[in-house]
Amino acid sequence: MSRLLLNCDIGESFGNWTLGLDAEVMPFIDCANVACGFHAGDPSIMRKTVTLALKHGVQVGAHPAYQDLQGFGRRSMAYTPQEIQDLLHYQIGALDGICRAQGARVSYVKPHGAMYNDMMANPAQLRAVVQAVAAYGDVPLMLLATRDNSAAQA
C-alpha cells in the first residue's frame, strides 16, 4: 500500500513580515515546500525553516517561483526557457546551500504559484522546468495532479 505524504508550502515570511504558523505546522507534515526568496522567504527564513524541518524529520523541498515578491508569485510572467532554468538553478542552489550547511540536501522541487500552473499548461515551459531540475541532479519534481498528466510524462 502506498503511503500518503502531506506537503505544505512553508517558510513564506520575509524580513519582519510573518506569514503562517511554520513552527506549529511542521510536526504534522512530511514534506516542507520551502520558499526560495523570489515569491517569499529570505536567507534567514530559509535557514530557520530548514532547521525546523530537520528537527522534525521533515523532507525539505525547494519551492521556486517567478521573481514576483509583490504578487506573491501568483502572476504569470514572460520568461524564455533559459531564463526559467536560470531562475530554478538559482533558487534551488540557494536552498541546497542552506541545507548543506546543516548537513542535509534538497529532497525534491515543487514550483510555486503561477510557475506551477503555467508549466502544466505550456509544454515548452514544462520542458524547461524538467530540464532545469534534471540538470541539478537526482532530485524529483513534484507535479500538479490532474486527470490527464500524459503531457507531463512525455
Secondary structure, 3 states (H helix, E strand, C coil): CCCCCCEEEECCCECCECCCCHHHHHHHCCEEEEECCCCCCCHHHHHHHHHHHHHCCCEEEEECCCCCCCCCCCCCCCCCHHHHHHHHHHHHHHHHHHHHHCCCCCCEECCCHHHHHHHHHCHHHHHHHHHHHHHHCCCCECCCCCCCCHHHHC
